[in-house]
Amino acid sequence: MIDSKRLIRSIGYALIGIKDVIKRENTIRVHLVIAVLVLIAGIIAHLNRYEAIAITFSIGFVLVLEMTNTAIEKLVDHLHPHHHSEVAFVKDVLAGSVMIASITTAIVGIIVFYPHLKF
């Protein structure tokens, strides 16, 4: 049986995490602004169900990865506040993963929106 109090508490912690990362991290705010603009464009373009699913999953992919990147970077900075080449490597790999996700999402956006463009 599901413990509803525990579930509600877990959801509360998740919402606090989302609120805090939005408040503290500029990159997530940039991604959110772009996401809102893309979703508005999708409504205007009358995307079909599958196009909307592709866009929604792509946006979620980038946002989740950006939040994961932020969490791991904060943890690594806390555990090892002084510069270390391995810490730099971890942070660079994380940043690279967000970049790949963003590029992949942009490609999905081009594939989805291109047929809807009126030339």
MDTraj code that builds the backbone (N, CA, C; nanometers):
import mdtraj as md
import numpy as np

residues = "MET ILE ASP SER LYS ARG LEU ILE ARG SER ILE GLY TYR ALA LEU ILE GLY ILE LYS ASP VAL ILE LYS ARG GLU ASN THR ILE ARG VAL HIS LEU VAL ILE ALA VAL LEU VAL LEU ILE ALA GLY ILE ILE ALA HIS LEU ASN ARG TYR GLU ALA ILE ALA ILE THR PHE SER ILE GLY PHE VAL LEU VAL LEU GLU MET THR ASN THR ALA ILE GLU LYS LEU VAL ASP HIS LEU HIS PRO HIS HIS HIS SER GLU VAL ALA PHE VAL LYS ASP VAL LEU ALA GLY SER VAL MET ILE ALA SER ILE THR THR ALA ILE VAL GLY ILE ILE VAL PHE TYR PRO HIS LEU LYS PHE".split()
xyz = np.array([
    [0.0832, -0.1181, 0.0000],
    [0.0000, 0.0000, 0.0000],
    [0.0878, 0.1247, 0.0000],
    [0.0448, 0.2268, -0.0709],
    [0.1194, 0.3523, -0.0817],
    [0.0929, 0.4381, 0.0417],
    [0.2000, 0.4865, 0.1015],
    [0.1897, 0.5771, 0.2154],
    [0.1704, 0.7181, 0.1598],
    [0.0471, 0.7696, 0.1664],
    [0.0154, 0.8974, 0.1034],
    [0.0918, 1.0141, 0.1671],
    [0.1157, 1.0098, 0.2960],
    [0.1917, 1.1181, 0.3609],
    [0.3351, 1.1205, 0.3094],
    [0.3917, 1.0024, 0.2956],
    [0.5285, 0.9936, 0.2448],
    [0.5356, 1.0404, 0.0993],
    [0.4372, 1.0034, 0.0201],
    [0.4314, 1.0452, -0.1198],
    [0.4193, 1.1969, -0.1303],
    [0.3302, 1.2547, -0.0521],
    [0.3112, 1.4006, -0.0533],
    [0.4397, 1.4707, -0.0108],
    [0.5070, 1.4176, 0.0910],
    [0.6330, 1.4761, 0.1366],
    [0.7385, 1.4681, 0.0252],
    [0.7452, 1.3547, -0.0437],
    [0.8411, 1.3387, -0.1541],
    [0.8132, 1.4374, -0.2669],
    [0.6858, 1.4545, -0.2992],
    [0.6487, 1.5512, -0.4036],
    [0.6876, 1.6920, -0.3596],
    [0.6661, 1.7223, -0.2334],
    [0.7043, 1.8531, -0.1797],
    [0.8528, 1.8790, -0.1936],
    [0.9347, 1.7792, -0.1602],
    [1.0799, 1.7943, -0.1748],
    [1.1180, 1.8151, -0.3211],
    [1.0534, 1.7424, -0.4102],
    [1.0819, 1.7576, -0.5535],
    [1.0475, 1.8989, -0.6009],
    [0.9327, 1.9497, -0.5573],
    [0.8924, 2.0854, -0.5965],
    [0.9876, 2.1900, -0.5406],
    [1.0348, 2.1692, -0.4176],
    [1.1346, 2.2604, -0.3600],
    [1.2615, 2.2578, -0.4441],
    [1.3042, 2.1391, -0.4856],
    [1.4237, 2.1267, -0.5689],
    [1.4090, 2.1989, -0.7017],
    [1.2936, 2.1846, -0.7636],
    [1.2683, 2.2529, -0.8908],
    [1.2693, 2.4046, -0.8701],
    [1.1995, 2.4503, -0.7670],
    [1.1934, 2.5948, -0.7376],
    [1.3332, 2.6497, -0.7102],
    [1.4112, 2.5787, -0.6286],
    [1.5450, 2.6258, -0.5928],
    [1.6385, 2.6326, -0.7126],
    [1.6341, 2.5310, -0.7986],
    [1.7239, 2.5336, -0.9141],
    [1.6847, 2.6462, -1.0099],
    [1.5554, 2.6728, -1.0233],
    [1.5123, 2.7835, -1.1090],
    [1.5577, 2.9161, -1.0505],
    [1.5487, 2.9283, -0.9199],
    [1.5867, 3.0523, -0.8519],
    [1.7374, 3.0763, -0.8575],
    [1.8157, 2.9683, -0.8501],
    [1.9603, 2.9818, -0.8343],
    [2.0423, 2.9685, -0.9621],
    [1.9872, 2.9059, -1.0640],
    [2.0677, 2.8744, -1.1821],
    [2.0157, 2.9426, -1.3080],
    [2.0988, 3.0282, -1.3649],
    [2.0612, 3.1023, -1.4847],
    [2.0375, 3.0092, -1.6041],
    [2.1183, 2.9048, -1.6174],
    [2.1062, 2.8181, -1.7350],
    [1.9704, 2.7496, -1.7414],
    [1.9172, 2.7084, -1.6282],
    [1.7859, 2.6434, -1.6296],
    [1.6789, 2.7436, -1.6688],
    [1.6951, 2.8687, -1.6273],
    [1.5971, 2.9719, -1.6670],
    [1.6019, 2.9954, -1.8177],
    [1.7215, 2.9940, -1.8750],
    [1.7345, 3.0095, -2.0210],
    [1.6642, 2.8929, -2.0904],
    [1.6892, 2.7712, -2.0435],
    [1.6247, 2.6538, -2.1030],
    [1.4727, 2.6619, -2.0891],
    [1.4246, 2.7102, -1.9755],
    [1.2795, 2.7214, -1.9549],
    [1.2166, 2.8248, -2.0480],
    [1.2822, 2.9369, -2.0672],
    [1.2302, 3.0390, -2.1591],
    [1.2222, 2.9823, -2.3001],
    [1.3276, 2.9157, -2.3428],
    [1.3269, 2.8540, -2.4758],
    [1.2170, 2.7482, -2.4843],
    [1.2008, 2.6684, -2.3800],
    [1.0974, 2.5643, -2.3787],
    [0.9588, 2.6246, -2.3940],
    [0.9320, 2.7320, -2.3212],
    [0.8006, 2.7966, -2.3311],
    [0.7790, 2.8503, -2.4721],
    [0.8804, 2.9130, -2.5299],
    [0.8677, 2.9650, -2.6665],
    [0.8419, 2.8528, -2.7671],
    [0.9117, 2.7412, -2.7497],
    [0.8921, 2.6274, -2.8404],
    [0.7519, 2.5693, -2.8241],
    [0.7050, 2.5584, -2.7007],
    [0.5691, 2.5066, -2.6781],
    [0.4637, 2.5991, -2.7381],
    [0.4837, 2.7299, -2.7266],
    [0.3917, 2.8264, -2.7891],
    [0.3957, 2.8101, -2.9417],
    [0.5169, 2.7969, -2.9960],
    [0.5300, 2.7755, -3.1407],
    [0.4595, 2.6473, -3.1830],
    [0.4676, 2.5451, -3.0998],
    [0.3994, 2.4190, -3.1305],
    [0.2486, 2.4352, -3.1349],
    [0.1957, 2.5137, -3.0442],
    [0.0510, 2.5409, -3.0444],
    [0.0128, 2.6176, -3.1703],
    [0.0908, 2.7179, -3.2038],
    [0.0634, 2.7990, -3.3231],
    [0.0728, 2.7143, -3.4501],
    [0.1714, 2.6228, -3.4525],
    [0.1927, 2.5392, -3.5713],
    [0.0956, 2.4210, -3.5789],
    [0.0138, 2.4031, -3.4754],
    [-0.0812, 2.2910, -3.4701],
    [-0.0105, 2.1568, -3.4881],
    [0.0921, 2.1348, -3.4044],
    [0.1642, 2.0082, -3.4117],
    [0.0694, 1.8925, -3.3845],
    [0.0924, 1.7815, -3.4531],
    [0.0115, 1.6630, -3.4250],
    [0.0599, 1.5986, -3.2953],
    [-0.0092, 1.4980, -3.2526],
    [0.0200, 1.4329, -3.1245],
    [0.1638, 1.3839, -3.1166],
    [0.2125, 1.3203, -3.2216],
    [0.3460, 1.2617, -3.2181],
    [0.4547, 1.3694, -3.2220],
    [0.4307, 1.4747, -3.2958],
    [0.5244, 1.5869, -3.2962],
    [0.5305, 1.6516, -3.1581],
    [0.4146, 1.6687, -3.0961],
    [0.4095, 1.7272, -2.9622],
    [0.4804, 1.6378, -2.8603],
    [0.4646, 1.5075, -2.8744],
    [0.5333, 1.4144, -2.7850],
    [0.6845, 1.4270, -2.8020],
    [0.7310, 1.4327, -2.9264],
    [0.8751, 1.4447, -2.9531],
    [0.9310, 1.5729, -2.8919],
    [0.8589, 1.6835, -2.9093],
    [0.9042, 1.8110, -2.8540],
    [0.9031, 1.8069, -2.7019],
    [0.7961, 1.7545, -2.6441],
    [0.7839, 1.7495, -2.4982],
    [0.8938, 1.6634, -2.4363],
    [0.9185, 1.5461, -2.4934],
    [1.0246, 1.4600, -2.4408],
    [1.1614, 1.5250, -2.4584],
    [1.1824, 1.5926, -2.5685],
    [1.3108, 1.6594, -2.5917],
    [1.3336, 1.7693, -2.4885],
    [1.2310, 1.8481, -2.4631],
    [1.2422, 1.9542, -2.3626],
    [1.2689, 1.8928, -2.2251],
    [1.1938, 1.7897, -2.1901],
    [1.2147, 1.7235, -2.0616],
    [1.3549, 1.6663, -2.0492],
    [1.4054, 1.6104, -2.1564],
    [1.5401, 1.5535, -2.1614],
    [1.6440, 1.6587, -2.1239],
    [1.6347, 1.7755, -2.1849],
    [1.7309, 1.8826, -2.1570],
    [1.7158, 1.9340, -2.0145],
    [1.5916, 1.9560, -1.9700],
    [1.5705, 2.0101, -1.8354],
    [1.6191, 1.9132, -1.7275],
    [1.5884, 1.7857, -1.7433],
    [1.6333, 1.6863, -1.6451],
    [1.7858, 1.6781, -1.6441],
    [1.8468, 1.6778, -1.7604],
    [1.9917, 1.6692, -1.7665],
    [2.0570, 1.7946, -1.7090],
    [1.9991, 1.9107, -1.7349],
    [2.0522, 2.0358, -1.6788],
    [2.0429, 2.0346, -1.5258],
    [1.9312, 1.9862, -1.4738],
    [1.9164, 1.9781, -1.3280],
    [2.0146, 1.8762, -1.2689],
    [2.0341, 1.7643, -1.3353],
    [2.1296, 1.6634, -1.2900],
    [2.2715, 1.7202, -1.2931],
    [2.3043, 1.7896, -1.3996],
    [2.4335, 1.8561, -1.4127],
    [2.4560, 1.9504, -1.2957],
    [2.3574, 2.0331, -1.2662],
    [2.3693, 2.1297, -1.1573],
    [2.3889, 2.0592, -1.0232],
    [2.3102, 1.9562, -0.9977],
    [2.3193, 1.8853, -0.8702],
    [2.4566, 1.8210, -0.8524],
    [2.5052, 1.7555, -0.9558],
    [2.6355, 1.6888, -0.9447],
    [2.7473, 1.7917, -0.9312],
    [2.7400, 1.9004, -1.0065],
    [2.8427, 2.0044, -0.9950],
    [2.8458, 2.0631, -0.8541],
    [2.7291, 2.0900, -0.7975],
    [2.7238, 2.1450, -0.6606],
    [2.7821, 2.0456, -0.5604],
    [2.7486, 1.9195, -0.5760],
    [2.8006, 1.8169, -0.4861],
    [2.9520, 1.8059, -0.4986],
    [3.0031, 1.8020, -0.6214],
    [3.1471, 1.7907, -0.6437],
    [3.2186, 1.9135, -0.5874],
    [3.1634, 2.0328, -0.6086],
    [3.2235, 2.1551, -0.5539],
    [3.2267, 2.1516, -0.4017],
    [3.1217, 2.0985, -0.3414],
    [3.1160, 2.0898, -0.1954],
    [3.2196, 1.9904, -0.1420],
    [3.2292, 1.8764, -0.2059],
    [3.3205, 1.7720, -0.1592],
    [3.4667, 1.8045, -0.1879],
    [3.4892, 1.8800, -0.2958],
    [3.6268, 1.9119, -0.3345],
    [3.6325, 2.0570, -0.3814],
    [3.6342, 2.1525, -0.2852],
    [3.6255, 2.2944, -0.3230],
    [3.7483, 2.3499, -0.3963],
    [3.8610, 2.2846, -0.3854],
    [3.9821, 2.3334, -0.4521],
    [3.9939, 2.2707, -0.5903],
    [4.0558, 2.3453, -0.6809],
    [4.0693, 2.2965, -0.8187],
    [4.1445, 2.1635, -0.8208],
    [4.0908, 2.0735, -0.8974],
    [4.1529, 1.9428, -0.9167],
    [4.1202, 1.8995, -1.0587],
    [4.2147, 1.8414, -1.1266],
    [4.1941, 1.8072, -1.2678],
    [4.0805, 1.7068, -1.2866],
    [4.0644, 1.6131, -1.1949],
    [3.9556, 1.5158, -1.2080],
    [3.8190, 1.5809, -1.1857],
    [3.8122, 1.6770, -1.0940],
    [3.6878, 1.7516, -1.0719],
    [3.6548, 1.8320, -1.1972],
    [3.7545, 1.8959, -1.2546],
    [3.7339, 1.9713, -1.3784],
    [3.6851, 1.8794, -1.4896],
    [3.7423, 1.7602, -1.4968],
    [3.7004, 1.6628, -1.5974],
    [3.5524, 1.6281, -1.5808],
    [3.5113, 1.5965, -1.4578],
    [3.3712, 1.5623, -1.4304],
    [3.2799, 1.6761, -1.4721],
    [3.3152, 1.7982, -1.4354],
    [3.2312, 1.9131, -1.4686],
    [3.2248, 1.9369, -1.6193],
    [3.3362, 1.9178, -1.6881],
    [3.3385, 1.9345, -1.8341],
    [3.2533, 1.8285, -1.9032],
    [3.2610, 1.7044, -1.8542],
    [3.1791, 1.5972, -1.9120],
    [3.0310, 1.6272, -1.8912],
    [2.9968, 1.6733, -1.7719],
    [2.8571, 1.7093, -1.7452],
    [2.8099, 1.8204, -1.8392],
    [2.8912, 1.9239, -1.8537],
    [2.8548, 2.0337, -1.9436],
    [2.8419, 1.9832, -2.0872],
    [2.9309, 1.8938, -2.1263],
    [2.9231, 1.8361, -2.2605],
    [2.7960, 1.7554, -2.2811],
    [2.7528, 1.6849, -2.1782],
    [2.6302, 1.6053, -2.1918],
    [2.5089, 1.6958, -2.2093],
    [2.5066, 1.8079, -2.1395],
    [2.3962, 1.9024, -2.1571],
    [2.4013, 1.9628, -2.2975],
    [2.5209, 1.9915, -2.3460],
    [2.5339, 2.0467, -2.4812],
    [2.4833, 1.9472, -2.5858],
    [2.5205, 1.8208, -2.5720],
    [2.4735, 1.7192, -2.6664],
    [2.3214, 1.7084, -2.6613],
    [2.2654, 1.7092, -2.5416],
    [2.1191, 1.7032, -2.5274],
    [2.0533, 1.8234, -2.5926],
    [2.1116, 1.9403, -2.5742],
    [2.0552, 2.0625, -2.6332],
    [2.0628, 2.0591, -2.7859],
    [2.1742, 2.0142, -2.8392],
    [2.1883, 2.0040, -2.9844],
    [2.0905, 1.9011, -3.0397],
    [2.0800, 1.7876, -2.9724],
    [1.9858, 1.6842, -3.0151],
    [1.8431, 1.7386, -3.0146],
    [1.8089, 1.8123, -2.9108],
    [1.6754, 1.8709, -2.9009],
    [1.6522, 1.9735, -3.0114],
    [1.7527, 2.0517, -3.0430],
    [1.7399, 2.1483, -3.1521],
    [1.7169, 2.0760, -3.2854],
    [1.7866, 1.9659, -3.3066],
    [1.7674, 1.8877, -3.4296],
    [1.6257, 1.8326, -3.4356],
    [1.5765, 1.7790, -3.3237],
    [1.4375, 1.7307, -3.3190],
    [1.3431, 1.8462, -3.3529],
    [1.3688, 1.9636, -3.2969],
    [1.2847, 2.0804, -3.3252],
    [1.2841, 2.1161, -3.4729],
    [1.3999, 2.1127, -3.5348],
    [1.4084, 2.1431, -3.6786],
    [1.3299, 2.0398, -3.7593],
    [1.3482, 1.9134, -3.7255],
    [1.2775, 1.8068, -3.7974],
    [1.1261, 1.8220, -3.7819],
    [1.0819, 1.8554, -3.6615],
    [0.9380, 1.8666, -3.6351],
    [0.8794, 1.9934, -3.6969],
    [0.9470, 2.1063, -3.6816],
    [0.8887, 2.2334, -3.7240],
    [0.9076, 2.2644, -3.8719],
    [1.0106, 2.2103, -3.9359],
    [1.0371, 2.2439, -4.0751],
    [0.9165, 2.2265, -4.1667],
    [0.8450, 2.1147, -4.1598],
    [0.7290, 2.0985, -4.2507],
    [0.6166, 2.1997, -4.2226],
    [0.6169, 2.2613, -4.1074],
    [0.5118, 2.3574, -4.0710],
    [0.5453, 2.5007, -4.1129],
    [0.6678, 2.5215, -4.1598],
    [0.7075, 2.6567, -4.1997],
    [0.6427, 2.6933, -4.3327],
    [0.5969, 2.8138, -4.3398],
    [0.5336, 2.8660, -4.4628],
    [0.6342, 2.9590, -4.5321],
    [0.6795, 2.9179, -4.6503],
    [0.7764, 2.9991, -4.7238],
    [0.7070, 3.0795, -4.8310],
])
top = md.Topology()
chain = top.add_chain()
for i, resn in enumerate(residues, 1):
    res = top.add_residue(resn, chain, resSeq=i)
    for name in ("N", "CA", "C"):
        top.add_atom(name, md.element.get_by_symbol(name[0]), res)
traj = md.Trajectory(xyz[None], top)
